[in-house]
Amino acid sequence: MSQVTYEITALVKPRLVAEYEEFMANRHIPDLMATGAFASATFSRSSPGRYRIRYEAIDREHLDGYLKNDADSLRAHVAAVFPSGIEFAREEWDVIAVFDSNPSSQ
C-alpha cells in the first residue's frame, strides 16, 4: 500500500483571507475528510494569503476514487462560495519514506 499526499496551494486576495480560513477549517476540509479517502489533513499558512492544505490519502486507490467521485462537486462548492479572488494549484506526491522522531515507534 503506497502513501500519497494530495496538496493544494491557495493564493487568496487580502479581502477574502478571514472568510477563506473560516470556510476551509469549518466546512471544506471536514467535507473532504468525510469522503473517507484521507487519513489526515493539515491546513497551513506561510504568509498572509498563501496557504497549503495537505491531505494524506489512505492509499492511491482512495485518492483516485476521491478524484473520480467527489472532487468535482467539492471544487464546485468552493467556486460557488469564492467565485473570484483565489488561485489554486494541486499536486499529488508519492511518499518515498516517512521518518518519525520517536525511534520506538519504528
N, CA, C and O of each residue as an XYZ file, in Angstrom:
424
protein
N       0.856     -1.188      0.000
C       0.000      0.000      0.000
C       0.893      1.240      0.000
O       1.684      1.434      0.923
N       0.771      2.075     -1.027
C       1.614      3.264     -1.134
C       0.896      4.485     -0.578
O      -0.300      4.683     -0.795
N       1.662      5.302      0.149
C       1.103      6.543      0.675
C       1.168      7.619     -0.392
O       2.119      7.694     -1.170
N       0.138      8.447     -0.412
C       0.068      9.537     -1.367
C      -0.405     10.790     -0.631
O      -1.344     10.741      0.163
N       0.258     11.906     -0.907
C      -0.150     13.196     -0.381
C      -0.805     13.986     -1.507
O      -0.263     14.087     -2.607
N      -1.957     14.533     -1.222
C      -2.658     15.405     -2.160
C      -2.536     16.800     -1.581
O      -3.020     17.065     -0.480
N      -1.891     17.694     -2.318
C      -1.557     19.011     -1.789
C      -2.170     20.105     -2.648
O      -2.078     20.080     -3.875
N      -2.795     21.062     -1.980
C      -3.388     22.207     -2.655
C      -2.740     23.463     -2.094
O      -2.669     23.648     -0.879
N      -2.270     24.321     -2.989
C      -1.753     25.628     -2.589
C      -2.774     26.662     -3.045
O      -3.286     26.599     -4.162
N      -3.058     27.609     -2.166
C      -4.029     28.653     -2.491
C      -3.420     30.024     -2.243
O      -2.810     30.271     -1.203
N      -3.597     30.904     -3.211
C      -3.227     32.309     -3.073
C      -4.525     33.098     -2.985
O      -5.313     33.125     -3.931
N      -4.741     33.741     -1.834
C      -6.025     34.357     -1.510
C      -5.868     35.871     -1.410
O      -4.967     36.369     -0.735
N      -6.750     36.592     -2.085
C      -6.739     38.056     -2.006
C      -6.980     38.490     -0.550
O      -7.750     37.853      0.169
N      -6.319     39.577     -0.121
C      -6.423     40.012      1.283
C      -7.853     40.179      1.785
O      -8.130     39.874      2.945
N      -8.759     40.650      0.951
C     -10.138     40.885      1.398
C     -10.875     39.588      1.731
O     -11.913     39.621      2.393
N     -10.348     38.443      1.279
C     -11.018     37.155      1.486
C     -10.370     36.281      2.549
O     -10.900     35.217      2.870
N      -9.238     36.700      3.102
C      -8.448     35.841      3.985
C      -9.255     35.296      5.163
O      -9.266     34.085      5.383
N      -9.916     36.142      5.910
C     -10.656     35.678      7.101
C     -11.775     34.714      6.711
O     -11.949     33.674      7.345
N     -12.526     35.054      5.679
C     -13.622     34.189      5.240
C     -13.098     32.852      4.719
O     -13.689     31.803      4.975
N     -11.989     32.896      3.988
C     -11.390     31.674      3.455
C     -10.929     30.757      4.591
O     -11.219     29.561      4.575
N     -10.223     31.301      5.562
C      -9.748     30.478      6.677
C     -10.911     29.821      7.408
O     -10.849     28.637      7.738
N     -11.957     30.574      7.658
C     -13.119     30.029      8.364
C     -13.787     28.939      7.538
O     -14.131     27.882      8.067
N     -13.973     29.185      6.257
C     -14.620     28.216      5.378
C     -13.811     26.926      5.287
O     -14.367     25.833      5.392
N     -12.518     27.051      5.096
C     -11.681     25.860      4.964
C     -11.688     25.041      6.251
O     -11.871     23.825      6.212
N     -11.493     25.695      7.376
C     -11.385     24.982      8.651
C     -12.707     24.370      9.100
O     -12.724     23.289      9.689
N     -13.802     25.050      8.828
C     -15.081     24.602      9.374
C     -16.003     23.918      8.377
O     -16.996     23.308      8.775
N     -15.692     24.008      7.082
C     -16.578     23.399      6.102
C     -15.850     22.515      5.086
O     -16.107     21.313      5.006
N     -14.940     23.117      4.311
C     -14.378     22.385      3.181
C     -13.482     21.220      3.595
O     -13.648     20.111      3.088
N     -12.551     21.446      4.493
C     -11.670     20.347      4.910
C     -12.475     19.242      5.595
O     -12.252     18.071      5.287
N     -13.397     19.554      6.505
C     -14.236     18.476      7.051
C     -15.031     17.728      5.973
O     -15.210     16.514      6.075
N     -15.507     18.434      4.949
C     -16.224     17.766      3.852
C     -15.315     16.784      3.122
O     -15.734     15.670      2.807
N     -14.077     17.183      2.850
C     -13.144     16.267      2.191
C     -12.832     15.074      3.079
O     -12.785     13.940      2.602
N     -12.622     15.317      4.355
C     -12.316     14.219      5.271
C     -13.493     13.246      5.352
O     -13.294     12.045      5.533
N     -14.705     13.755      5.219
C     -15.899     12.907      5.290
C     -16.022     11.954      4.101
O     -16.813     11.012      4.157
N     -15.260     12.175      3.026
C     -15.317     11.260      1.890
C     -14.708      9.902      2.219
O     -14.978      8.921      1.526
N     -13.894      9.832      3.262
C     -13.254      8.584      3.644
C     -11.990      8.270      2.866
O     -11.406      7.202      3.053
N     -11.552      9.169      2.000
C     -10.359      8.923      1.177
C      -9.057      9.284      1.874
O      -7.985      8.863      1.440
N      -9.140     10.064      2.956
C      -7.941     10.624      3.569
C      -7.821     10.235      5.037
O      -8.809     10.176      5.769
N      -6.572      9.971      5.449
C      -6.304      9.622      6.836
C      -6.121     10.865      7.711
O      -6.434     10.841      8.901
N      -5.613     11.952      7.117
C      -5.388     13.179      7.874
C      -5.253     14.355      6.922
O      -5.107     14.186      5.712
N      -5.304     15.555      7.499
C      -5.129     16.780      6.725
C      -4.453     17.819      7.598
O      -4.616     17.821      8.818
N      -3.691     18.705      6.966
C      -3.137     19.874      7.654
C      -3.476     21.107      6.825
O      -3.524     21.053      5.596
N      -3.710     22.215      7.518
C      -4.041     23.488      6.892
C      -3.008     24.478      7.401
O      -2.970     24.780      8.594
N      -2.166     24.985      6.502
C      -1.029     25.819      6.901
C      -1.026     27.138      6.135
O      -1.575     27.255      5.039
N      -0.379     28.134      6.764
C      -0.220     29.447      6.134
C       1.262     29.807      6.194
O       1.874     29.712      7.258
N       1.844     30.216      5.074
C       3.244     30.635      5.078
C       3.375     32.146      5.192
O       4.361     32.650      5.728
N       2.395     32.856      4.695
C       2.350     34.313      4.772
C       0.900     34.723      4.552
O       0.098     33.909      4.094
N       0.547     35.958      4.864
C      -0.848     36.348      4.664
C      -1.304     36.088      3.224
O      -0.727     36.609      2.269
N      -2.339     35.283      3.095
C      -2.908     34.998      1.790
C      -2.300     33.823      1.057
O      -2.736     33.509     -0.051
N      -1.304     33.156      1.636
C      -0.694     31.978      0.996
C      -0.889     30.773      1.905
O      -0.410     30.747      3.038
N      -1.608     29.767      1.384
C      -1.990     28.601      2.174
C      -1.588     27.303      1.486
O      -1.443     27.234      0.266
N      -1.414     26.273      2.321
C      -1.199     24.919      1.817
C      -2.097     23.990      2.620
O      -2.129     24.041      3.849
N      -2.825     23.142      1.905
C      -3.629     22.103      2.543
C      -3.055     20.781      2.067
O      -2.979     20.524      0.866
N      -2.653     19.949      3.009
C      -2.097     18.640      2.677
C      -3.043     17.571      3.198
O      -3.367     17.519      4.385
N      -3.470     16.730      2.284
C      -4.315     15.597      2.634
C      -3.486     14.336      2.455
O      -2.917     14.111      1.386
N      -3.414     13.522      3.482
C      -2.713     12.241      3.392
C      -3.748     11.188      3.028
O      -4.580     10.795      3.845
N      -3.674     10.743      1.775
C      -4.627      9.737      1.299
C      -4.355      8.400      1.978
O      -3.216      8.094      2.329
N      -5.385      7.624      2.156
C      -5.223      6.286      2.721
C      -4.313      5.467      1.821
O      -3.439      4.750      2.307
N      -4.511      5.568      0.521
C      -3.642      4.937     -0.468
C      -4.020      5.504     -1.833
O      -4.949      6.306     -1.936
N      -3.316      5.098     -2.866
C      -3.548      5.599     -4.221
C      -4.981      5.327     -4.680
O      -5.597      6.176     -5.324
N      -5.507      4.157     -4.356
C      -6.860      3.807     -4.784
C      -7.901      4.745     -4.170
O      -8.849      5.150     -4.843
N      -7.723      5.087     -2.900
C      -8.658      6.012     -2.254
C      -8.570      7.408     -2.887
O      -9.595      8.051     -3.117
N      -7.343      7.878     -3.169
C      -7.201      9.181     -3.807
C      -7.846      9.164     -5.187
O      -8.575     10.091     -5.539
N      -7.589      8.131     -5.963
C      -8.198      8.035     -7.290
C      -9.723      8.029     -7.201
O     -10.395      8.656     -8.020
N     -10.265      7.331     -6.219
C     -11.717      7.315     -6.018
C     -12.248      8.689     -5.665
O     -13.292      9.104     -6.169
N     -11.533      9.402     -4.797
C     -11.929     10.769     -4.451
C     -11.943     11.655     -5.700
O     -12.909     12.376     -5.950
N     -10.859     11.592     -6.478
C     -10.756     12.432     -7.669
C     -11.856     12.106     -8.681
O     -12.358     13.001     -9.362
N     -12.227     10.844     -8.782
C     -13.264     10.421     -9.730
C     -14.670     10.763     -9.243
O     -15.509     11.198    -10.032
N     -14.933     10.570     -7.951
C     -16.306     10.636     -7.446
C     -16.677     11.901     -6.677
O     -17.851     12.269     -6.638
N     -15.702     12.574     -6.064
C     -16.031     13.668     -5.139
C     -15.415     15.016     -5.486
O     -15.984     16.055     -5.151
N     -14.273     15.020     -6.145
C     -13.520     16.262     -6.334
C     -14.308     17.327     -7.080
O     -14.308     18.487     -6.669
N     -14.975     16.964     -8.157
C     -15.684     17.964     -8.956
C     -16.744     18.708     -8.150
O     -16.841     19.932     -8.241
N     -17.534     17.988     -7.368
C     -18.603     18.653     -6.608
C     -18.032     19.510     -5.484
O     -18.554     20.589     -5.207
N     -16.971     19.045     -4.835
C     -16.374     19.839     -3.761
C     -15.677     21.078     -4.315
O     -15.736     22.146     -3.705
N     -15.029     20.947     -5.449
C     -14.407     22.114     -6.087
C     -15.471     23.111     -6.533
O     -15.279     24.321     -6.413
N     -16.583     22.611     -7.041
C     -17.677     23.490     -7.469
C     -18.246     24.263     -6.280
O     -18.624     25.427     -6.417
N     -18.307     23.621     -5.124
C     -18.798     24.311     -3.933
C     -17.869     25.459     -3.554
O     -18.330     26.556     -3.238
N     -16.566     25.209     -3.586
C     -15.603     26.282     -3.286
C     -15.763     27.416     -4.295
O     -15.766     28.586     -3.912
N     -15.896     27.086     -5.567
C     -16.051     28.105     -6.607
C     -17.338     28.905     -6.429
O     -17.378     30.091     -6.759
N     -18.383     28.273     -5.914
C     -19.640     28.985     -5.679
C     -19.498     29.969     -4.518
O     -20.055     31.066     -4.558
N     -18.755     29.577     -3.491
C     -18.557     30.452     -2.329
C     -17.555     31.553     -2.644
O     -17.716     32.693     -2.210
N     -16.514     31.203     -3.405
C     -15.458     32.149     -3.774
C     -15.320     32.175     -5.300
O     -14.413     31.541     -5.840
N     -16.195     32.890     -5.999
C     -16.155     32.886     -7.461
C     -14.917     33.566     -8.046
O     -14.586     33.347     -9.212
N     -14.235     34.382     -7.255
C     -13.008     35.027     -7.707
C     -12.155     35.350     -6.485
O     -12.623     35.301     -5.348
N     -10.898     35.680     -6.747
C     -10.020     36.121     -5.664
C      -9.123     35.049     -5.081
O      -8.353     35.328     -4.162
N      -9.205     33.812     -5.598
C      -8.357     32.731     -5.097
C      -7.805     31.954     -6.288
O      -8.543     31.583     -7.200
N      -6.498     31.716     -6.263
C      -5.852     30.872     -7.265
C      -5.427     29.575     -6.581
O      -4.832     29.607     -5.504
N      -5.730     28.434     -7.203
C      -5.386     27.137     -6.645
C      -4.381     26.413     -7.533
O      -4.420     26.527     -8.758
N      -3.491     25.674     -6.903
C      -2.610     24.738     -7.594
C      -2.716     23.419     -6.846
O      -2.697     23.396     -5.616
N      -2.826     22.321     -7.586
C      -2.991     20.995     -6.977
C      -1.880     20.078     -7.444
O      -1.501     20.089     -8.616
N      -1.356     19.278     -6.515
C      -0.316     18.306     -6.846
C      -0.541     17.026     -6.063
O      -1.086     17.038     -4.959
N      -0.110     15.928     -6.654
C      -0.109     14.631     -5.982
C       1.346     14.243     -5.749
O       2.183     14.377     -6.642
N       1.641     13.763     -4.552
C       3.001     13.383     -4.177
C       2.998     11.941     -3.707
O       2.251     11.589     -2.795
N       3.821     11.105     -4.314
C       4.027      9.743     -3.828
C       5.051      9.797     -2.705
O       6.158     10.299     -2.898
N       4.691      9.286     -1.542
C       5.583      9.312     -0.380
C       6.639      8.232     -0.554
O       6.319      7.057     -0.730
N       7.891      8.639     -0.502
C       9.009      7.714     -0.641
C       9.367      7.101      0.706
O       9.613      5.899      0.799
N       9.398      7.929      1.754
C       9.756      7.444      3.089
C       9.110      8.355      4.124
O       8.856      9.530      3.863
N       8.851      7.798      5.295
C       8.324      8.531      6.424
C       9.313      8.383      7.575
O       9.738      7.274      7.897
N       9.676      9.495      8.187
C      10.616      9.482      9.297
C       9.906      9.964     10.547
O       9.157     10.940     10.498
N      10.127      9.305     11.646
C       9.467      9.612     12.901
C      10.536      9.970     13.929
O      11.583      9.324     13.988
N      10.277     10.991     14.733
C      11.246     11.390     15.737
C      11.255     10.456     16.947
O      12.132     10.566     17.804
N      10.296      9.547     17.025
C      10.213      8.610     18.140
C      10.701      7.241     17.653
O       9.947      6.506     17.016
N      11.975      6.894     17.953
C      12.534      5.637     17.426
C      11.777      4.381     17.866
O      11.797      3.373     17.158
N      11.119      4.427     19.010
C      10.412      3.226     19.485
C       9.185      2.912     18.643
O       8.661      1.801     18.717
N       8.713      3.868     17.841
C       7.532      3.619     17.016
C       7.910      3.084     15.638
O       7.029      2.799     14.827
N       9.200      2.944     15.363
C       9.629      2.458     14.038
C       9.883      0.987     14.037
O      10.250      0.424     13.006
